[in-house]
Amino acid sequence: MTIVLAINAARSIWFMAAYPAVMPSRVVADTALLLALALFGAAALVGIARRRQWGRWLGLVVMVALTVAMLLLPDRSRVQGILD
């Protein structure tokens, strides 16, 4: 998950560098959020790998956050238009 977030953040930064004139504040905010989440996940991985107490709690927070996000996101598993 951390690697995917880091790759998406890098792609957003690459896009902003390629098109500096067309850079809405929303893109900057989304990129900042992606970088923050990638760093949060990396910190959790490092803390768990070094067997730190804060790493265990951070890993638990990440698992709870992902579970809550899965429950709160809308269900998009049904493809519209194919079976209707």
PDB file of N, CA, C and O in Angstrom:
ATOM      1  N   MET A   1       0.825  -1.185   0.000  1.00  0.00           N
ATOM      2  CA  MET A   1       0.000   0.000   0.000  1.00  0.00           C
ATOM      3  C   MET A   1       0.873   1.253   0.000  1.00  0.00           C
ATOM      4  O   MET A   1       0.588   2.218  -0.709  1.00  0.00           O
ATOM      5  N   THR A   2       1.918   1.228   0.786  1.00  0.00           N
ATOM      6  CA  THR A   2       2.822   2.373   0.854  1.00  0.00           C
ATOM      7  C   THR A   2       3.519   2.604  -0.482  1.00  0.00           C
ATOM      8  O   THR A   2       3.700   3.747  -0.903  1.00  0.00           O
ATOM      9  N   ILE A   3       3.905   1.533  -1.139  1.00  0.00           N
ATOM     10  CA  ILE A   3       4.568   1.654  -2.441  1.00  0.00           C
ATOM     11  C   ILE A   3       3.609   2.231  -3.473  1.00  0.00           C
ATOM     12  O   ILE A   3       3.999   3.088  -4.266  1.00  0.00           O
ATOM     13  N   VAL A   4       2.371   1.778  -3.474  1.00  0.00           N
ATOM     14  CA  VAL A   4       1.377   2.304  -4.419  1.00  0.00           C
ATOM     15  C   VAL A   4       1.138   3.786  -4.167  1.00  0.00           C
ATOM     16  O   VAL A   4       1.073   4.568  -5.116  1.00  0.00           O
ATOM     17  N   LEU A   5       1.008   4.184  -2.912  1.00  0.00           N
ATOM     18  CA  LEU A   5       0.823   5.601  -2.591  1.00  0.00           C
ATOM     19  C   LEU A   5       2.025   6.435  -3.018  1.00  0.00           C
ATOM     20  O   LEU A   5       1.864   7.541  -3.535  1.00  0.00           O
ATOM     21  N   ALA A   6       3.217   5.915  -2.807  1.00  0.00           N
ATOM     22  CA  ALA A   6       4.415   6.651  -3.201  1.00  0.00           C
ATOM     23  C   ALA A   6       4.502   6.788  -4.721  1.00  0.00           C
ATOM     24  O   ALA A   6       4.897   7.841  -5.223  1.00  0.00           O
ATOM     25  N   ILE A   7       4.139   5.740  -5.456  1.00  0.00           N
ATOM     26  CA  ILE A   7       4.153   5.806  -6.917  1.00  0.00           C
ATOM     27  C   ILE A   7       3.127   6.817  -7.416  1.00  0.00           C
ATOM     28  O   ILE A   7       3.418   7.600  -8.321  1.00  0.00           O
ATOM     29  N   ASN A   8       1.931   6.808  -6.835  1.00  0.00           N
ATOM     30  CA  ASN A   8       0.910   7.772  -7.249  1.00  0.00           C
ATOM     31  C   ASN A   8       1.313   9.201  -6.915  1.00  0.00           C
ATOM     32  O   ASN A   8       1.028  10.115  -7.688  1.00  0.00           O
ATOM     33  N   ALA A   9       1.963   9.408  -5.790  1.00  0.00           N
ATOM     34  CA  ALA A   9       2.442  10.745  -5.446  1.00  0.00           C
ATOM     35  C   ALA A   9       3.511  11.194  -6.434  1.00  0.00           C
ATOM     36  O   ALA A   9       3.523  12.350  -6.856  1.00  0.00           O
ATOM     37  N   ALA A  10       4.407  10.285  -6.804  1.00  0.00           N
ATOM     38  CA  ALA A  10       5.443  10.623  -7.784  1.00  0.00           C
ATOM     39  C   ALA A  10       4.825  10.954  -9.141  1.00  0.00           C
ATOM     40  O   ALA A  10       5.287  11.866  -9.826  1.00  0.00           O
ATOM     41  N   ARG A  11       3.788  10.221  -9.532  1.00  0.00           N
ATOM     42  CA  ARG A  11       3.108  10.517 -10.797  1.00  0.00           C
ATOM     43  C   ARG A  11       2.427  11.879 -10.754  1.00  0.00           C
ATOM     44  O   ARG A  11       2.429  12.604 -11.749  1.00  0.00           O
ATOM     45  N   SER A  12       1.854  12.229  -9.626  1.00  0.00           N
ATOM     46  CA  SER A  12       1.226  13.543  -9.494  1.00  0.00           C
ATOM     47  C   SER A  12       2.255  14.662  -9.566  1.00  0.00           C
ATOM     48  O   SER A  12       2.018  15.695 -10.193  1.00  0.00           O
ATOM     49  N   ILE A  13       3.402  14.451  -8.921  1.00  0.00           N
ATOM     50  CA  ILE A  13       4.466  15.448  -8.972  1.00  0.00           C
ATOM     51  C   ILE A  13       4.992  15.572 -10.403  1.00  0.00           C
ATOM     52  O   ILE A  13       5.269  16.677 -10.870  1.00  0.00           O
ATOM     53  N   TRP A  14       5.129  14.449 -11.093  1.00  0.00           N
ATOM     54  CA  TRP A  14       5.578  14.458 -12.485  1.00  0.00           C
ATOM     55  C   TRP A  14       4.583  15.228 -13.353  1.00  0.00           C
ATOM     56  O   TRP A  14       4.987  15.995 -14.227  1.00  0.00           O
ATOM     57  N   PHE A  15       3.301  15.031 -13.121  1.00  0.00           N
ATOM     58  CA  PHE A  15       2.266  15.754 -13.867  1.00  0.00           C
ATOM     59  C   PHE A  15       2.349  17.251 -13.596  1.00  0.00           C
ATOM     60  O   PHE A  15       2.241  18.058 -14.520  1.00  0.00           O
ATOM     61  N   MET A  16       2.541  17.624 -12.334  1.00  0.00           N
ATOM     62  CA  MET A  16       2.627  19.043 -11.999  1.00  0.00           C
ATOM     63  C   MET A  16       3.869  19.683 -12.611  1.00  0.00           C
ATOM     64  O   MET A  16       3.846  20.857 -12.983  1.00  0.00           O
ATOM     65  N   ALA A  17       4.951  18.917 -12.717  1.00  0.00           N
ATOM     66  CA  ALA A  17       6.164  19.457 -13.330  1.00  0.00           C
ATOM     67  C   ALA A  17       5.992  19.607 -14.840  1.00  0.00           C
ATOM     68  O   ALA A  17       6.541  20.530 -15.442  1.00  0.00           O
ATOM     69  N   ALA A  18       5.233  18.702 -15.448  1.00  0.00           N
ATOM     70  CA  ALA A  18       5.044  18.750 -16.895  1.00  0.00           C
ATOM     71  C   ALA A  18       4.085  19.861 -17.304  1.00  0.00           C
ATOM     72  O   ALA A  18       4.257  20.459 -18.367  1.00  0.00           O
ATOM     73  N   TYR A  19       3.089  20.146 -16.490  1.00  0.00           N
ATOM     74  CA  TYR A  19       2.078  21.160 -16.809  1.00  0.00           C
ATOM     75  C   TYR A  19       1.965  22.169 -15.668  1.00  0.00           C
ATOM     76  O   TYR A  19       0.975  22.164 -14.936  1.00  0.00           O
ATOM     77  N   PRO A  20       2.966  23.034 -15.509  1.00  0.00           N
ATOM     78  CA  PRO A  20       2.922  23.964 -14.368  1.00  0.00           C
ATOM     79  C   PRO A  20       1.829  25.019 -14.486  1.00  0.00           C
ATOM     80  O   PRO A  20       1.363  25.534 -13.470  1.00  0.00           O
ATOM     81  N   ALA A  21       1.412  25.350 -15.703  1.00  0.00           N
ATOM     82  CA  ALA A  21       0.385  26.385 -15.868  1.00  0.00           C
ATOM     83  C   ALA A  21      -0.998  25.863 -15.495  1.00  0.00           C
ATOM     84  O   ALA A  21      -1.866  26.635 -15.088  1.00  0.00           O
ATOM     85  N   VAL A  22      -1.205  24.553 -15.633  1.00  0.00           N
ATOM     86  CA  VAL A  22      -2.509  23.960 -15.358  1.00  0.00           C
ATOM     87  C   VAL A  22      -2.414  23.186 -14.045  1.00  0.00           C
ATOM     88  O   VAL A  22      -2.589  21.968 -14.025  1.00  0.00           O
ATOM     89  N   MET A  23      -2.139  23.888 -12.962  1.00  0.00           N
ATOM     90  CA  MET A  23      -1.965  23.231 -11.679  1.00  0.00           C
ATOM     91  C   MET A  23      -2.963  23.799 -10.675  1.00  0.00           C
ATOM     92  O   MET A  23      -2.652  24.745  -9.951  1.00  0.00           O
ATOM     93  N   PRO A  24      -4.161  23.219 -10.634  1.00  0.00           N
ATOM     94  CA  PRO A  24      -5.128  23.706  -9.646  1.00  0.00           C
ATOM     95  C   PRO A  24      -4.706  23.328  -8.229  1.00  0.00           C
ATOM     96  O   PRO A  24      -3.913  22.410  -8.020  1.00  0.00           O
ATOM     97  N   SER A  25      -5.243  24.040  -7.291  1.00  0.00           N
ATOM     98  CA  SER A  25      -4.879  23.786  -5.896  1.00  0.00           C
ATOM     99  C   SER A  25      -5.325  22.402  -5.442  1.00  0.00           C
ATOM    100  O   SER A  25      -4.748  21.829  -4.518  1.00  0.00           O
ATOM    101  N   ARG A  26      -6.347  21.871  -6.090  1.00  0.00           N
ATOM    102  CA  ARG A  26      -6.825  20.519  -5.742  1.00  0.00           C
ATOM    103  C   ARG A  26      -5.743  19.469  -6.005  1.00  0.00           C
ATOM    104  O   ARG A  26      -5.577  18.539  -5.216  1.00  0.00           O
ATOM    105  N   VAL A  27      -5.012  19.615  -7.105  1.00  0.00           N
ATOM    106  CA  VAL A  27      -3.944  18.662  -7.432  1.00  0.00           C
ATOM    107  C   VAL A  27      -2.834  18.745  -6.391  1.00  0.00           C
ATOM    108  O   VAL A  27      -2.291  17.721  -5.976  1.00  0.00           O
ATOM    109  N   VAL A  28      -2.500  19.945  -5.972  1.00  0.00           N
ATOM    110  CA  VAL A  28      -1.459  20.125  -4.957  1.00  0.00           C
ATOM    111  C   VAL A  28      -1.905  19.513  -3.632  1.00  0.00           C
ATOM    112  O   VAL A  28      -1.117  18.852  -2.955  1.00  0.00           O
ATOM    113  N   ALA A  29      -3.156  19.728  -3.265  1.00  0.00           N
ATOM    114  CA  ALA A  29      -3.676  19.164  -2.013  1.00  0.00           C
ATOM    115  C   ALA A  29      -3.715  17.639  -2.068  1.00  0.00           C
ATOM    116  O   ALA A  29      -3.357  16.976  -1.094  1.00  0.00           O
ATOM    117  N   ASP A  30      -4.146  17.081  -3.195  1.00  0.00           N
ATOM    118  CA  ASP A  30      -4.182  15.625  -3.332  1.00  0.00           C
ATOM    119  C   ASP A  30      -2.782  15.023  -3.277  1.00  0.00           C
ATOM    120  O   ASP A  30      -2.575  13.974  -2.668  1.00  0.00           O
ATOM    121  N   THR A  31      -1.827  15.688  -3.914  1.00  0.00           N
ATOM    122  CA  THR A  31      -0.451  15.203  -3.887  1.00  0.00           C
ATOM    123  C   THR A  31       0.123  15.266  -2.478  1.00  0.00           C
ATOM    124  O   THR A  31       0.827  14.350  -2.052  1.00  0.00           O
ATOM    125  N   ALA A  32      -0.170  16.330  -1.760  1.00  0.00           N
ATOM    126  CA  ALA A  32       0.297  16.443  -0.372  1.00  0.00           C
ATOM    127  C   ALA A  32      -0.306  15.339   0.491  1.00  0.00           C
ATOM    128  O   ALA A  32       0.374  14.774   1.347  1.00  0.00           O
ATOM    129  N   LEU A  33      -1.578  15.034   0.266  1.00  0.00           N
ATOM    130  CA  LEU A  33      -2.223  13.950   1.010  1.00  0.00           C
ATOM    131  C   LEU A  33      -1.586  12.604   0.674  1.00  0.00           C
ATOM    132  O   LEU A  33      -1.339  11.800   1.573  1.00  0.00           O
ATOM    133  N   LEU A  34      -1.317  12.348  -0.604  1.00  0.00           N
ATOM    134  CA  LEU A  34      -0.675  11.097  -1.000  1.00  0.00           C
ATOM    135  C   LEU A  34       0.708  10.967  -0.367  1.00  0.00           C
ATOM    136  O   LEU A  34       1.076   9.894   0.113  1.00  0.00           O
ATOM    137  N   LEU A  35       1.469  12.049  -0.364  1.00  0.00           N
ATOM    138  CA  LEU A  35       2.795  12.003   0.256  1.00  0.00           C
ATOM    139  C   LEU A  35       2.700  11.763   1.760  1.00  0.00           C
ATOM    140  O   LEU A  35       3.488  11.000   2.318  1.00  0.00           O
ATOM    141  N   ALA A  36       1.744  12.407   2.411  1.00  0.00           N
ATOM    142  CA  ALA A  36       1.571  12.207   3.849  1.00  0.00           C
ATOM    143  C   ALA A  36       1.193  10.760   4.165  1.00  0.00           C
ATOM    144  O   ALA A  36       1.716  10.175   5.113  1.00  0.00           O
ATOM    145  N   LEU A  37       0.298  10.187   3.383  1.00  0.00           N
ATOM    146  CA  LEU A  37      -0.098   8.798   3.611  1.00  0.00           C
ATOM    147  C   LEU A  37       1.049   7.837   3.338  1.00  0.00           C
ATOM    148  O   LEU A  37       1.221   6.855   4.061  1.00  0.00           O
ATOM    149  N   ALA A  38       1.842   8.112   2.293  1.00  0.00           N
ATOM    150  CA  ALA A  38       2.999   7.264   1.992  1.00  0.00           C
ATOM    151  C   ALA A  38       4.022   7.328   3.125  1.00  0.00           C
ATOM    152  O   ALA A  38       4.571   6.301   3.524  1.00  0.00           O
ATOM    153  N   LEU A  39       4.279   8.522   3.643  1.00  0.00           N
ATOM    154  CA  LEU A  39       5.222   8.656   4.755  1.00  0.00           C
ATOM    155  C   LEU A  39       4.693   8.008   6.035  1.00  0.00           C
ATOM    156  O   LEU A  39       5.458   7.424   6.803  1.00  0.00           O
ATOM    157  N   PHE A  40       3.396   8.113   6.258  1.00  0.00           N
ATOM    158  CA  PHE A  40       2.770   7.481   7.417  1.00  0.00           C
ATOM    159  C   PHE A  40       2.923   5.958   7.337  1.00  0.00           C
ATOM    160  O   PHE A  40       3.275   5.310   8.322  1.00  0.00           O
ATOM    161  N   GLY A  41       2.658   5.402   6.168  1.00  0.00           N
ATOM    162  CA  GLY A  41       2.809   3.959   5.976  1.00  0.00           C
ATOM    163  C   GLY A  41       4.252   3.510   6.092  1.00  0.00           C
ATOM    164  O   GLY A  41       4.528   2.457   6.668  1.00  0.00           O
ATOM    165  N   ALA A  42       5.184   4.298   5.549  1.00  0.00           N
ATOM    166  CA  ALA A  42       6.601   3.955   5.649  1.00  0.00           C
ATOM    167  C   ALA A  42       7.065   4.000   7.104  1.00  0.00           C
ATOM    168  O   ALA A  42       7.836   3.146   7.540  1.00  0.00           O
ATOM    169  N   ALA A  43       6.594   4.994   7.849  1.00  0.00           N
ATOM    170  CA  ALA A  43       6.951   5.079   9.268  1.00  0.00           C
ATOM    171  C   ALA A  43       6.421   3.869  10.030  1.00  0.00           C
ATOM    172  O   ALA A  43       7.103   3.337  10.906  1.00  0.00           O
ATOM    173  N   ALA A  44       5.218   3.438   9.700  1.00  0.00           N
ATOM    174  CA  ALA A  44       4.661   2.249  10.349  1.00  0.00           C
ATOM    175  C   ALA A  44       5.495   1.013  10.019  1.00  0.00           C
ATOM    176  O   ALA A  44       5.765   0.194  10.898  1.00  0.00           O
ATOM    177  N   LEU A  45       5.901   0.876   8.764  1.00  0.00           N
ATOM    178  CA  LEU A  45       6.713  -0.281   8.378  1.00  0.00           C
ATOM    179  C   LEU A  45       8.069  -0.278   9.086  1.00  0.00           C
ATOM    180  O   LEU A  45       8.531  -1.317   9.559  1.00  0.00           O
ATOM    181  N   VAL A  46       8.699   0.890   9.156  1.00  0.00           N
ATOM    182  CA  VAL A  46      10.004   0.983   9.829  1.00  0.00           C
ATOM    183  C   VAL A  46       9.851   0.694  11.318  1.00  0.00           C
ATOM    184  O   VAL A  46      10.676  -0.010  11.900  1.00  0.00           O
ATOM    185  N   GLY A  47       8.810   1.227  11.933  1.00  0.00           N
ATOM    186  CA  GLY A  47       8.593   0.984  13.359  1.00  0.00           C
ATOM    187  C   GLY A  47       8.324  -0.478  13.665  1.00  0.00           C
ATOM    188  O   GLY A  47       8.797  -1.010  14.669  1.00  0.00           O
ATOM    189  N   ILE A  48       7.564  -1.122  12.796  1.00  0.00           N
ATOM    190  CA  ILE A  48       7.284  -2.545  13.002  1.00  0.00           C
ATOM    191  C   ILE A  48       8.538  -3.375  12.762  1.00  0.00           C
ATOM    192  O   ILE A  48       8.805  -4.318  13.507  1.00  0.00           O
ATOM    193  N   ALA A  49       9.311  -3.036  11.729  1.00  0.00           N
ATOM    194  CA  ALA A  49      10.525  -3.795  11.422  1.00  0.00           C
ATOM    195  C   ALA A  49      11.560  -3.676  12.536  1.00  0.00           C
ATOM    196  O   ALA A  49      12.299  -4.623  12.805  1.00  0.00           O
ATOM    197  N   ARG A  50      11.611  -2.519  13.179  1.00  0.00           N
ATOM    198  CA  ARG A  50      12.568  -2.318  14.278  1.00  0.00           C
ATOM    199  C   ARG A  50      11.989  -2.724  15.631  1.00  0.00           C
ATOM    200  O   ARG A  50      12.629  -2.555  16.669  1.00  0.00           O
ATOM    201  N   ARG A  51      10.798  -3.249  15.605  1.00  0.00           N
ATOM    202  CA  ARG A  51      10.110  -3.745  16.802  1.00  0.00           C
ATOM    203  C   ARG A  51       9.976  -2.686  17.882  1.00  0.00           C
ATOM    204  O   ARG A  51      10.232  -2.937  19.059  1.00  0.00           O
ATOM    205  N   ARG A  52       9.575  -1.515  17.461  1.00  0.00           N
ATOM    206  CA  ARG A  52       9.319  -0.416  18.391  1.00  0.00           C
ATOM    207  C   ARG A  52       7.868  -0.475  18.846  1.00  0.00           C
ATOM    208  O   ARG A  52       6.994  -0.923  18.104  1.00  0.00           O
ATOM    209  N   GLN A  53       7.620  -0.023  20.060  1.00  0.00           N
ATOM    210  CA  GLN A  53       6.246  -0.021  20.573  1.00  0.00           C
ATOM    211  C   GLN A  53       5.359   0.912  19.750  1.00  0.00           C
ATOM    212  O   GLN A  53       4.213   0.572  19.459  1.00  0.00           O
ATOM    213  N   TRP A  54       5.877   2.089  19.369  1.00  0.00           N
ATOM    214  CA  TRP A  54       5.081   3.023  18.575  1.00  0.00           C
ATOM    215  C   TRP A  54       4.793   2.461  17.196  1.00  0.00           C
ATOM    216  O   TRP A  54       3.777   2.796  16.586  1.00  0.00           O
ATOM    217  N   GLY A  55       5.684   1.605  16.697  1.00  0.00           N
ATOM    218  CA  GLY A  55       5.460   0.978  15.398  1.00  0.00           C
ATOM    219  C   GLY A  55       4.281   0.022  15.431  1.00  0.00           C
ATOM    220  O   GLY A  55       3.516  -0.073  14.472  1.00  0.00           O
ATOM    221  N   ARG A  56       4.143  -0.676  16.533  1.00  0.00           N
ATOM    222  CA  ARG A  56       2.998  -1.589  16.680  1.00  0.00           C
ATOM    223  C   ARG A  56       1.691  -0.810  16.737  1.00  0.00           C
ATOM    224  O   ARG A  56       0.707  -1.189  16.101  1.00  0.00           O
ATOM    225  N   TRP A  57       1.682   0.279  17.499  1.00  0.00           N
ATOM    226  CA  TRP A  57       0.464   1.086  17.594  1.00  0.00           C
ATOM    227  C   TRP A  57       0.151   1.770  16.265  1.00  0.00           C
ATOM    228  O   TRP A  57      -1.011   1.880  15.874  1.00  0.00           O
ATOM    229  N   LEU A  58       1.192   2.226  15.580  1.00  0.00           N
ATOM    230  CA  LEU A  58       0.986   2.861  14.289  1.00  0.00           C
ATOM    231  C   LEU A  58       0.455   1.851  13.272  1.00  0.00           C
ATOM    232  O   LEU A  58      -0.409   2.181  12.459  1.00  0.00           O
ATOM    233  N   GLY A  59       0.968   0.627  13.316  1.00  0.00           N
ATOM    234  CA  GLY A  59       0.459  -0.431  12.442  1.00  0.00           C
ATOM    235  C   GLY A  59      -1.000  -0.748  12.739  1.00  0.00           C
ATOM    236  O   GLY A  59      -1.790  -0.984  11.825  1.00  0.00           O
ATOM    237  N   LEU A  60      -1.352  -0.752  14.015  1.00  0.00           N
ATOM    238  CA  LEU A  60      -2.743  -0.985  14.399  1.00  0.00           C
ATOM    239  C   LEU A  60      -3.639   0.143  13.900  1.00  0.00           C
ATOM    240  O   LEU A  60      -4.746  -0.106  13.424  1.00  0.00           O
ATOM    241  N   VAL A  61      -3.164   1.386  14.009  1.00  0.00           N
ATOM    242  CA  VAL A  61      -3.938   2.530  13.518  1.00  0.00           C
ATOM    243  C   VAL A  61      -4.150   2.424  12.002  1.00  0.00           C
ATOM    244  O   VAL A  61      -5.235   2.720  11.501  1.00  0.00           O
ATOM    245  N   VAL A  62      -3.109   2.000  11.281  1.00  0.00           N
ATOM    246  CA  VAL A  62      -3.227   1.841   9.829  1.00  0.00           C
ATOM    247  C   VAL A  62      -4.257   0.771   9.491  1.00  0.00           C
ATOM    248  O   VAL A  62      -5.076   0.967   8.593  1.00  0.00           O
ATOM    249  N   MET A  63      -4.230  -0.352  10.192  1.00  0.00           N
ATOM    250  CA  MET A  63      -5.205  -1.414   9.920  1.00  0.00           C
ATOM    251  C   MET A  63      -6.629  -0.969  10.215  1.00  0.00           C
ATOM    252  O   MET A  63      -7.544  -1.266   9.448  1.00  0.00           O
ATOM    253  N   VAL A  64      -6.822  -0.261  11.317  1.00  0.00           N
ATOM    254  CA  VAL A  64      -8.159   0.239  11.656  1.00  0.00           C
ATOM    255  C   VAL A  64      -8.616   1.268  10.632  1.00  0.00           C
ATOM    256  O   VAL A  64      -9.776   1.259  10.219  1.00  0.00           O
ATOM    257  N   ALA A  65      -7.717   2.155  10.220  1.00  0.00           N
ATOM    258  CA  ALA A  65      -8.068   3.187   9.236  1.00  0.00           C
ATOM    259  C   ALA A  65      -8.462   2.559   7.899  1.00  0.00           C
ATOM    260  O   ALA A  65      -9.421   3.004   7.268  1.00  0.00           O
ATOM    261  N   LEU A  66      -7.737   1.540   7.465  1.00  0.00           N
ATOM    262  CA  LEU A  66      -8.095   0.870   6.212  1.00  0.00           C
ATOM    263  C   LEU A  66      -9.437   0.159   6.323  1.00  0.00           C
ATOM    264  O   LEU A  66     -10.225   0.172   5.378  1.00  0.00           O
ATOM    265  N   THR A  67      -9.702  -0.461   7.470  1.00  0.00           N
ATOM    266  CA  THR A  67     -10.985  -1.132   7.666  1.00  0.00           C
ATOM    267  C   THR A  67     -12.131  -0.137   7.645  1.00  0.00           C
ATOM    268  O   THR A  67     -13.155  -0.384   7.007  1.00  0.00           O
ATOM    269  N   VAL A  68     -11.973   0.985   8.335  1.00  0.00           N
ATOM    270  CA  VAL A  68     -13.013   2.015   8.352  1.00  0.00           C
ATOM    271  C   VAL A  68     -13.215   2.599   6.953  1.00  0.00           C
ATOM    272  O   VAL A  68     -14.346   2.841   6.535  1.00  0.00           O
ATOM    273  N   ALA A  69     -12.116   2.824   6.236  1.00  0.00           N
ATOM    274  CA  ALA A  69     -12.226   3.359   4.877  1.00  0.00           C
ATOM    275  C   ALA A  69     -12.971   2.395   3.967  1.00  0.00           C
ATOM    276  O   ALA A  69     -13.768   2.822   3.132  1.00  0.00           O
ATOM    277  N   MET A  70     -12.720   1.102   4.118  1.00  0.00           N
ATOM    278  CA  MET A  70     -13.427   0.112   3.291  1.00  0.00           C
ATOM    279  C   MET A  70     -14.915   0.107   3.598  1.00  0.00           C
ATOM    280  O   MET A  70     -15.732  -0.100   2.700  1.00  0.00           O
ATOM    281  N   LEU A  71     -15.274   0.330   4.849  1.00  0.00           N
ATOM    282  CA  LEU A  71     -16.688   0.335   5.222  1.00  0.00           C
ATOM    283  C   LEU A  71     -17.395   1.618   4.787  1.00  0.00           C
ATOM    284  O   LEU A  71     -18.590   1.589   4.491  1.00  0.00           O
ATOM    285  N   LEU A  72     -16.686   2.728   4.743  1.00  0.00           N
ATOM    286  CA  LEU A  72     -17.312   4.004   4.430  1.00  0.00           C
ATOM    287  C   LEU A  72     -17.328   4.340   2.945  1.00  0.00           C
ATOM    288  O   LEU A  72     -18.132   5.165   2.512  1.00  0.00           O
ATOM    289  N   LEU A  73     -16.452   3.715   2.152  1.00  0.00           N
ATOM    290  CA  LEU A  73     -16.438   4.000   0.721  1.00  0.00           C
ATOM    291  C   LEU A  73     -17.675   3.418   0.053  1.00  0.00           C
ATOM    292  O   LEU A  73     -18.161   2.364   0.461  1.00  0.00           O
ATOM    293  N   PRO A  74     -18.192   4.100  -0.976  1.00  0.00           N
ATOM    294  CA  PRO A  74     -19.369   3.561  -1.660  1.00  0.00           C
ATOM    295  C   PRO A  74     -19.024   2.288  -2.435  1.00  0.00           C
ATOM    296  O   PRO A  74     -17.903   2.111  -2.912  1.00  0.00           O
ATOM    297  N   ASP A  75     -20.013   1.420  -2.543  1.00  0.00           N
ATOM    298  CA  ASP A  75     -19.838   0.159  -3.254  1.00  0.00           C
ATOM    299  C   ASP A  75     -19.918   0.417  -4.750  1.00  0.00           C
ATOM    300  O   ASP A  75     -20.961   0.836  -5.253  1.00  0.00           O
ATOM    301  N   ARG A  76     -18.838   0.173  -5.458  1.00  0.00           N
ATOM    302  CA  ARG A  76     -18.790   0.386  -6.909  1.00  0.00           C
ATOM    303  C   ARG A  76     -18.518  -0.928  -7.637  1.00  0.00           C
ATOM    304  O   ARG A  76     -17.985  -0.933  -8.747  1.00  0.00           O
ATOM    305  N   SER A  77     -18.882  -2.024  -7.016  1.00  0.00           N
ATOM    306  CA  SER A  77     -18.589  -3.319  -7.614  1.00  0.00           C
ATOM    307  C   SER A  77     -19.551  -3.665  -8.742  1.00  0.00           C
ATOM    308  O   SER A  77     -19.239  -4.519  -9.573  1.00  0.00           O
ATOM    309  N   ARG A  78     -20.692  -3.033  -8.787  1.00  0.00           N
ATOM    310  CA  ARG A  78     -21.667  -3.330  -9.826  1.00  0.00           C
ATOM    311  C   ARG A  78     -21.385  -2.443 -11.039  1.00  0.00           C
ATOM    312  O   ARG A  78     -21.293  -1.221 -10.922  1.00  0.00           O
ATOM    313  N   VAL A  79     -21.248  -3.077 -12.197  1.00  0.00           N
ATOM    314  CA  VAL A  79     -20.982  -2.347 -13.419  1.00  0.00           C
ATOM    315  C   VAL A  79     -22.310  -1.916 -14.012  1.00  0.00           C
ATOM    316  O   VAL A  79     -23.199  -2.737 -14.239  1.00  0.00           O
ATOM    317  N   GLN A  80     -22.432  -0.635 -14.257  1.00  0.00           N
ATOM    318  CA  GLN A  80     -23.676  -0.102 -14.803  1.00  0.00           C
ATOM    319  C   GLN A  80     -23.702  -0.274 -16.326  1.00  0.00           C
ATOM    320  O   GLN A  80     -22.694  -0.071 -17.002  1.00  0.00           O
ATOM    321  N   GLY A  81     -24.859  -0.646 -16.846  1.00  0.00           N
ATOM    322  CA  GLY A  81     -25.060  -0.668 -18.286  1.00  0.00           C
ATOM    323  C   GLY A  81     -24.849  -2.003 -18.944  1.00  0.00           C
ATOM    324  O   GLY A  81     -25.395  -2.225 -20.025  1.00  0.00           O
ATOM    325  N   ILE A  82     -24.095  -2.902 -18.365  1.00  0.00           N
ATOM    326  CA  ILE A  82     -23.841  -4.185 -19.015  1.00  0.00           C
ATOM    327  C   ILE A  82     -25.025  -5.124 -18.832  1.00  0.00           C
ATOM    328  O   ILE A  82     -25.466  -5.753 -19.794  1.00  0.00           O
ATOM    329  N   LEU A  83     -25.538  -5.227 -17.634  1.00  0.00           N
ATOM    330  CA  LEU A  83     -26.615  -6.168 -17.357  1.00  0.00           C
ATOM    331  C   LEU A  83     -27.985  -5.514 -17.351  1.00  0.00           C
ATOM    332  O   LEU A  83     -28.995  -6.213 -17.276  1.00  0.00           O
ATOM    333  N   ASP A  84     -28.046  -4.198 -17.426  1.00  0.00           N
ATOM    334  CA  ASP A  84     -29.320  -3.501 -17.383  1.00  0.00           C
ATOM    335  C   ASP A  84     -29.999  -3.461 -18.733  1.00  0.00           C
ATOM    336  O   ASP A  84     -31.089  -2.904 -18.860  1.00  0.00           O
TER     337      ASP A  84
END
